[in-house]
Amino acid sequence: MDRIFTDICIPTKNSFKTLPKLLKSILNQTDLNDVRVLIADNNSCDGTLELVKSYSFCKIVSYKDKNPEEGLNYLLNKNQENLKIIIGADDYISKNYIKRF
């Protein structure tokens, strides 16, 4: 049986200014075992992709989505057996959110 993960799915588009708050809130979680952070980007041109690449726990799964919905659909269809948490790039998660999830 394959390992089941919790996928944090983040569609992005020029989120260089807002994404750090979310990524830091993910880093502050008490339990990141079996958690993957998956990014689908809508062709950002503001440094978002470079920012995401600087976080080793993030995986960019799509670079040039035509719109945010396409990126989100891609994220949801990737490894469908995994649990999914969908978070906007301009949001954050509270302490212990993943553990409670």
DSSP file with accessible surface (Angstrom, degrees, kcal/mol):
  #  RESIDUE AA STRUCTURE BP1 BP2  ACC     N-H-->O    O-->H-N    N-H-->O    O-->H-N    TCO  KAPPA ALPHA  PHI   PSI    X-CA   Y-CA   Z-CA
    1    1 A M              0   0  221      0, 0.0     2,-0.1     0, 0.0     3,-0.1   0.000 360.0 360.0 360.0 135.7    0.0    0.0    0.0
    2    2 A D        -     0   0  132      1,-0.1     2,-0.2     0, 0.0     0, 0.0  -0.378 360.0 -95.8 -71.8 154.0    1.3    3.5   -0.9
    3    3 A R        -     0   0  150     -2,-0.1     2,-0.5     1,-0.1    -1,-0.1  -0.467  35.8-135.1 -70.3 135.8    1.9    6.0    1.8
    4    4 A I        -     0   0   69     -2,-0.2     2,-0.3    -3,-0.1    78,-0.1  -0.820  25.7-172.6 -96.0 131.1   -1.0    8.4    2.4
    5    5 A F        -     0   0   43     -2,-0.5    78,-1.6    74,-0.1     2,-0.6  -0.752  28.8-122.4-113.9 163.3   -0.1   12.1    2.7
    6    6 A T  E     -ab  35  83A  23     28,-2.9    30,-2.5    -2,-0.3     2,-0.6  -0.964  33.4-152.4 -99.7 117.8   -2.0   15.2    3.6
    7    7 A D  E     -ab  36  84A   0     76,-3.2    78,-2.8    -2,-0.6     2,-0.8  -0.855   7.7-153.9 -96.2 121.8   -1.5   17.6    0.7
    8    8 A I  E     -ab  37  85A   0     28,-3.4    30,-2.9    -2,-0.6     2,-0.6  -0.879  20.2-156.9 -90.7 112.6   -1.6   21.3    1.3
    9    9 A C  E     +ab  38  86A   0     76,-3.5    78,-2.3    -2,-0.8    30,-0.2  -0.843  15.3 178.5-101.5 121.1   -2.7   22.6   -2.1
   10   10 A I  E     -a   39   0A   0     28,-2.7    30,-1.9    -2,-0.6     2,-0.4  -0.932  13.4-161.4-127.8 106.4   -1.8   26.2   -2.9
   11   11 A P  E     -a   40   0A  29      0, 0.0    78,-0.7     0, 0.0     2,-0.3  -0.709  22.8-168.4 -80.9 137.3   -2.7   27.8   -6.2
   12   12 A T  E     +a   41   0A   7     28,-2.9    30,-2.8    -2,-0.4     2,-0.2  -0.915  26.3 172.2-128.7 156.3   -0.6   30.9   -6.8
   13   13 A K  S    S-     0   0   91     -2,-0.3    30,-0.1    28,-0.2    28,-0.0  -0.771  83.3 -26.8-159.4 108.9   -0.4   33.9   -9.1
   14   14 A N  S    S+     0   0   64     -2,-0.2     3,-0.3     1,-0.1     4,-0.1   0.924  84.6 150.0  47.4  58.1    2.0   36.7   -8.4
   15   15 A S     >  +     0   0   11      1,-0.2     4,-2.8     2,-0.1     3,-0.3   0.047  19.4 123.2-107.9  22.8    1.9   35.9   -4.7
   16   16 A F  T  4 S+     0   0   96      1,-0.2    -1,-0.2     2,-0.2    -2,-0.1   0.862  78.5  43.1 -56.1 -37.3    5.5   37.0   -3.8
   17   17 A K  T  4 S+     0   0  193     -3,-0.3    -1,-0.2     1,-0.1     4,-0.2   0.812 123.6  33.0 -81.0 -31.1    4.3   39.5   -1.1
   18   18 A T  T >> S+     0   0   60     -3,-0.3     4,-0.9     2,-0.1     3,-0.7   0.759 101.3  72.9 -99.0 -27.7    1.6   37.3    0.5
   19   19 A L  H 3X S+     0   0    0     -4,-2.8     4,-2.6     1,-0.2     5,-0.3   0.833  83.9  67.1 -63.8 -34.5    2.9   33.7    0.3
   20   20 A P  H 3> S+     0   0   29      0, 0.0     4,-2.7     0, 0.0     5,-0.2   0.893  97.6  54.8 -56.4 -37.8    5.7   34.0    2.9
   21   21 A K  H <> S+     0   0  130     -3,-0.7     4,-1.9    -4,-0.2    -2,-0.2   0.930 111.4  44.8 -60.9 -44.0    3.1   34.4    5.7
   22   22 A L  H  X S+     0   0    0     -4,-0.9     4,-2.0    67,-0.4    71,-0.3   0.944 113.2  49.2 -65.1 -47.4    1.4   31.2    4.7
   23   23 A L  H  X S+     0   0    0     -4,-2.6     4,-2.3     1,-0.2    -2,-0.2   0.900 111.2  50.1 -63.5 -37.1    4.7   29.3    4.3
   24   24 A K  H  X S+     0   0  119     -4,-2.7     4,-1.5    -5,-0.3    -1,-0.2   0.893 108.1  53.3 -67.0 -36.9    5.9   30.4    7.7
   25   25 A S  H  < S+     0   0   13     -4,-1.9    -1,-0.2    -5,-0.2    -2,-0.2   0.855 109.0  49.9 -68.1 -30.3    2.6   29.3    9.3
   26   26 A I  H >< S+     0   0    0     -4,-2.0     3,-1.8     1,-0.2    -2,-0.2   0.929 108.2  52.5 -70.3 -43.6    3.1   25.9    7.7
   27   27 A L  H 3< S+     0   0   87     -4,-2.3    -2,-0.2     1,-0.3    -1,-0.2   0.806 103.1  60.2 -60.7 -28.3    6.6   25.7    9.1
   28   28 A N  T 3< S+     0   0  116     -4,-1.5    -1,-0.3    -5,-0.1    68,-0.2   0.430  78.9 116.4 -82.8   2.0    5.3   26.5   12.6
   29   29 A Q    <   -     0   0   14     -3,-1.8     3,-0.2     1,-0.1    66,-0.1  -0.397  65.1-138.3 -70.2 148.9    3.1   23.4   12.6
   30   30 A T  S    S+     0   0   80      1,-0.2     2,-0.4    -2,-0.1    -1,-0.1   0.720  90.5  38.8 -81.4 -21.0    3.9   20.9   15.3
   31   31 A D        +     0   0   62      1,-0.1    -1,-0.2     2,-0.0    -3,-0.0  -0.870  52.4 154.5-136.8 102.2    3.4   17.9   13.1
   32   32 A L    >   +     0   0   58     -2,-0.4     3,-1.4    -3,-0.2     2,-0.1   0.223  33.9 129.2-109.1  13.1    4.6   17.9    9.5
   33   33 A N  T 3  S+     0   0  120      1,-0.3     3,-0.1   -28,-0.0   -27,-0.1  -0.460  81.6   8.7 -65.1 138.0    5.0   14.2    9.1
   34   34 A D  T 3  S+     0   0   69      1,-0.2   -28,-2.9    -2,-0.1     2,-0.4   0.789 101.0 128.7  62.1  27.7    3.3   12.9    6.0
   35   35 A V  E <   -a    6   0A  26     -3,-1.4     2,-0.4   -30,-0.2    -1,-0.2  -0.957  36.3-172.4-115.0 134.3    2.5   16.5    4.8
   36   36 A R  E     -a    7   0A  51    -30,-2.5   -28,-3.4    -2,-0.4     2,-0.7  -0.980  15.4-146.7-123.3 139.1    3.3   17.7    1.3
   37   37 A V  E     -ac   8  58A   4     20,-1.0    22,-2.7    -2,-0.4     2,-0.5  -0.932  21.0-170.3-105.9 113.4    3.0   21.3    0.2
   38   38 A L  E     -ac   9  59A   1    -30,-2.9   -28,-2.7    -2,-0.7     2,-0.4  -0.910   3.6-161.7-111.6 131.2    2.1   21.4   -3.5
   39   39 A I  E     -ac  10  60A   0     20,-2.7    22,-2.9    -2,-0.5    23,-1.1  -0.926  10.0-172.2-115.1 131.1    2.1   24.5   -5.5
   40   40 A A  E     -ac  11  62A   1    -30,-1.9   -28,-2.9    -2,-0.4     2,-0.4  -0.989  19.8-157.3-118.0 118.5    0.3   25.2   -8.8
   41   41 A D  E     -a   12   0A   0     21,-2.8    24,-2.1    -2,-0.5     2,-0.8  -0.799  18.8-144.4-105.4 140.6    1.3   28.5  -10.3
   42   42 A N  B    S-D   64   0B  21    -30,-2.8    22,-0.2    -2,-0.4    21,-0.1  -0.425  70.4 -73.2 -96.4  51.8   -0.6   30.6  -12.8
   43   43 A N        -     0   0   83     20,-1.6    21,-0.1    -2,-0.8    -1,-0.1   0.912  66.9-161.4  63.4  49.2    2.4   31.8  -14.7
   44   44 A S        -     0   0   17     19,-0.3    -1,-0.1   -32,-0.1     5,-0.1  -0.248  20.2-176.4 -62.4 149.2    3.7   34.3  -12.0
   45   45 A C        +     0   0  115      1,-0.1    -1,-0.1     3,-0.0    -2,-0.0   0.158  65.9  78.8-130.3  16.0    6.1   37.0  -13.1
   46   46 A D  S    S-     0   0   58      0, 0.0    -1,-0.1     0, 0.0    -2,-0.0   0.261 115.3 -84.9-111.3  10.2    6.9   38.6   -9.7
   47   47 A G  S  > S+     0   0   20     -3,-0.0     4,-2.3   -31,-0.0     5,-0.2   0.500  88.5 129.0  99.9   3.9    9.4   36.2   -8.1
   48   48 A T  H  > S+     0   0    0      1,-0.2     4,-2.7     2,-0.2     5,-0.2   0.930  73.5  49.1 -58.1 -47.1    6.8   33.8   -6.7
   49   49 A L  H  > S+     0   0   28      1,-0.2     4,-2.4     2,-0.2    -1,-0.2   0.906 110.8  49.6 -63.5 -40.1    8.4   30.7   -8.2
   50   50 A E  H  > S+     0   0  125      2,-0.2     4,-1.0     1,-0.2    -1,-0.2   0.906 111.3  50.6 -64.0 -40.2   11.9   31.7   -7.0
   51   51 A L  H >< S+     0   0   23     -4,-2.3     3,-0.9     2,-0.2     4,-0.4   0.950 110.5  48.3 -60.8 -49.3   10.4   32.2   -3.5
   52   52 A V  H >< S+     0   0    1     -4,-2.7     3,-1.8     1,-0.3     6,-0.3   0.912 107.0  56.4 -60.0 -41.3    8.7   28.8   -3.5
   53   53 A K  H 3< S+     0   0  128     -4,-2.4    -1,-0.3     1,-0.3    -2,-0.2   0.760  97.3  64.0 -63.7 -22.6   11.9   27.1   -4.7
   54   54 A S  T << S+     0   0   86     -4,-1.0     2,-0.7    -3,-0.9    -1,-0.3   0.618  89.7  75.4 -77.7 -11.3   13.7   28.6   -1.6
   55   55 A Y  S X  S-     0   0   38     -3,-1.8     3,-1.8    -4,-0.4    -1,-0.1  -0.895  70.8-158.7-101.4 111.0   11.5   26.5    0.7
   56   56 A S  T 3  S+     0   0  124     -2,-0.7    -1,-0.1     1,-0.3    -2,-0.0   0.725  87.2  60.9 -65.6 -21.6   12.7   22.9    0.5
   57   57 A F  T 3  S+     0   0   57     -3,-0.1   -20,-1.0   -21,-0.1     2,-0.3   0.524  89.8  88.0 -85.1  -2.7    9.3   21.5    1.8
   58   58 A C  E <   -c   37   0A  19     -3,-1.8     2,-0.5    -6,-0.3   -20,-0.2  -0.746  58.3-162.6 -97.6 144.2    7.4   22.9   -1.2
   59   59 A K  E     -c   38   0A 108    -22,-2.7   -20,-2.7    -2,-0.3     2,-0.6  -0.988  12.3-144.5-126.6 123.0    6.9   21.1   -4.5
   60   60 A I  E     +c   39   0A  25     -2,-0.5   -20,-0.2   -22,-0.2     3,-0.1  -0.758  22.8 172.9 -84.8 119.4    5.9   23.0   -7.6
   61   61 A V  E     +     0   0A  19    -22,-2.9     2,-0.3    -2,-0.6   -21,-0.2   0.546  66.9  22.9-105.2 -10.7    3.6   20.6   -9.6
   62   62 A S  E     +c   40   0A  20    -23,-1.1   -21,-2.8     1,-0.1    -1,-0.3  -0.953  53.5 179.8-157.3 136.7    2.5   23.0  -12.3
   63   63 A Y  S    S+     0   0  109     -2,-0.3   -20,-1.6   -23,-0.2   -19,-0.3   0.742  75.5  35.9-109.3 -34.8    4.0   26.3  -13.6
   64   64 A K  B     +D   42   0B 156    -22,-0.2   -22,-0.2   -21,-0.1    -1,-0.1  -0.412  66.2 167.5-129.2  58.5    1.9   27.7  -16.4
   65   65 A D        -     0   0   12    -24,-2.1     4,-0.0    -2,-0.1    -3,-0.0  -0.435  37.9-132.7 -69.4 148.3   -1.7   27.2  -15.6
   66   66 A K  S    S-     0   0  171      1,-0.2    -1,-0.1    -2,-0.1   -24,-0.1   0.778  84.2  -8.0 -73.1 -27.3   -4.2   29.1  -17.8
   67   67 A N  S  > S-     0   0   67    -26,-0.1     4,-1.7     1,-0.1     3,-0.4  -0.971  78.5 -95.0-160.3 166.4   -6.2   30.3  -14.7
   68   68 A P  H  > S+     0   0   65      0, 0.0     4,-2.5     0, 0.0     5,-0.2   0.864 120.4  57.5 -59.3 -34.9   -6.4   29.6  -11.0
   69   69 A E  H  > S+     0   0  119      1,-0.2     4,-2.7     2,-0.2     5,-0.2   0.897 103.9  51.9 -64.7 -40.0   -9.1   27.0  -11.4
   70   70 A E  H  > S+     0   0   67     -3,-0.4     4,-2.2     2,-0.2    -1,-0.2   0.932 111.1  48.1 -62.1 -43.7   -7.0   24.9  -13.8
   71   71 A G  H  X S+     0   0    1     -4,-1.7     4,-2.3     2,-0.2    -2,-0.2   0.920 111.8  49.2 -62.9 -42.5   -4.2   24.9  -11.2
   72   72 A L  H  X S+     0   0   47     -4,-2.5     4,-2.6     1,-0.2     5,-0.2   0.928 110.0  50.8 -64.6 -43.0   -6.5   24.0   -8.4
   73   73 A N  H  X S+     0   0   92     -4,-2.7     4,-2.0     1,-0.2    -1,-0.2   0.905 109.1  52.2 -61.0 -39.9   -8.0   21.1  -10.4
   74   74 A Y  H  X S+     0   0  106     -4,-2.2     4,-1.0    -5,-0.2    -1,-0.2   0.935 110.6  47.7 -61.0 -45.4   -4.5   19.9  -11.2
   75   75 A L  H  < S+     0   0    0     -4,-2.3     3,-0.5     1,-0.2    -2,-0.2   0.913 111.9  49.3 -62.3 -43.3   -3.7   19.9   -7.5
   76   76 A L  H  < S+     0   0   58     -4,-2.6    -1,-0.2     1,-0.2    -2,-0.2   0.833 111.4  49.2 -67.8 -31.3   -6.9   18.1   -6.5
   77   77 A N  H >< S+     0   0   97     -4,-2.0     3,-0.6    -5,-0.2     2,-0.4   0.648  88.0  98.9 -83.4 -14.0   -6.4   15.4   -9.1
   78   78 A K  T 3< S-     0   0   53     -4,-1.0     4,-0.2    -3,-0.5   -17,-0.0  -0.617 106.1 -13.3 -77.2 124.4   -2.8   14.7   -8.1
   79   79 A N  T >  S-     0   0   58     -2,-0.4     3,-2.2     1,-0.1    -1,-0.3   0.956  76.5-165.6  48.0  67.7   -2.6   11.6   -5.9
   80   80 A Q  T <  S+     0   0  130     -3,-0.6    -1,-0.1     1,-0.3    -2,-0.1   0.678  78.0  68.1 -61.0 -19.9   -6.4   11.5   -5.3
   81   81 A E  T 3  S+     0   0   99      2,-0.1    -1,-0.3     0, 0.0     2,-0.1   0.691  84.5  91.8 -75.1 -15.1   -6.1    9.1   -2.3
   82   82 A N  S <  S-     0   0    8     -3,-2.2   -76,-0.2    -4,-0.2     2,-0.2  -0.451  86.3-107.9 -79.0 150.6   -4.4   11.8   -0.2
   83   83 A L  E     -b    6   0A  95    -78,-1.6   -76,-3.2    -2,-0.1     2,-0.4  -0.499  38.6-143.3 -69.0 148.3   -6.2   14.1    2.1
   84   84 A K  E     -b    7   0A  44    -78,-0.2     2,-0.5    -2,-0.2   -76,-0.2  -0.954  20.8-173.8-124.3 134.0   -6.4   17.7    0.7
   85   85 A I  E     -b    8   0A   7    -78,-2.8   -76,-3.5    -2,-0.4     2,-0.5  -0.998  16.3-156.3-118.6 122.9   -6.2   21.1    2.4
   86   86 A I  E     +b    9   0A  91     -2,-0.5     2,-0.4   -78,-0.2   -76,-0.2  -0.890  17.4 174.2-103.8 125.1   -6.8   24.0    0.0
   87   87 A I        -     0   0   11    -78,-2.3     2,-0.1    -2,-0.5     6,-0.1  -0.996  29.5-123.0-134.1 134.0   -5.3   27.3    1.1
   88   88 A G    >   -     0   0   31     -2,-0.4     3,-1.9   -78,-0.1   -76,-0.1  -0.427  26.0-120.4 -71.3 147.7   -5.2   30.6   -0.7
   89   89 A A  T 3  S+     0   0    8    -78,-0.7   -67,-0.4     1,-0.3   -66,-0.1   0.660 113.2  54.7 -65.1 -14.2   -1.7   32.0   -1.2
   90   90 A D  T 3  S+     0   0  125    -69,-0.1    -1,-0.3   -68,-0.1     2,-0.2   0.176 101.6  73.0-104.1  18.4   -2.8   35.1    0.7
   91   91 A D    <   -     0   0   82     -3,-1.9     2,-0.3   -72,-0.0   -69,-0.1  -0.459  62.5-151.3-116.7-172.7   -3.9   33.2    3.8
   92   92 A Y        -     0   0  119     -2,-0.2     2,-0.4   -67,-0.1   -70,-0.1  -0.954  15.6-118.7-152.8 169.2   -2.3   31.3    6.7
   93   93 A I        -     0   0   14     -2,-0.3     3,-0.1   -71,-0.3     2,-0.0  -0.919  28.7-116.2-117.8 146.2   -3.1   28.4    9.0
   94   94 A S    >   -     0   0   55     -2,-0.4     3,-2.0     1,-0.2     4,-0.3  -0.299  47.6 -74.2 -76.4 161.9   -3.3   28.6   12.7
   95   95 A K  T 3  S+     0   0  149      1,-0.3    -1,-0.2     2,-0.1   -66,-0.1  -0.255 118.0   8.2 -57.4 137.9   -1.0   26.7   15.1
   96   96 A N  T 3> S+     0   0   49    -68,-0.2     4,-2.2    -3,-0.1    -1,-0.3   0.588  86.8 133.2  65.8  13.9   -1.7   23.0   15.3
   97   97 A Y  H <> S+     0   0   82     -3,-2.0     4,-2.2     1,-0.2    -2,-0.1   0.936  71.4  47.2 -58.6 -47.4   -4.1   23.2   12.4
   98   98 A I  H  4 S+     0   0   14     -4,-0.3    -1,-0.2     1,-0.2    -3,-0.1   0.915 110.4  52.0 -65.7 -39.9   -2.6   20.2   10.6
   99   99 A K  H  4 S+     0   0  143      1,-0.2    -1,-0.2     2,-0.2    -2,-0.2   0.920 113.2  44.8 -61.9 -42.3   -2.6   18.1   13.7
  100  100 A R  H  <        0   0  158     -4,-2.2    -1,-0.2     1,-0.2    -2,-0.2   0.831 360.0 360.0 -71.3 -30.2   -6.3   18.8   14.3
  101  101 A F     <        0   0  105     -4,-2.2    -2,-0.2    -5,-0.2    -1,-0.2   0.925 360.0 360.0 -63.4 360.0   -7.1   18.2   10.7
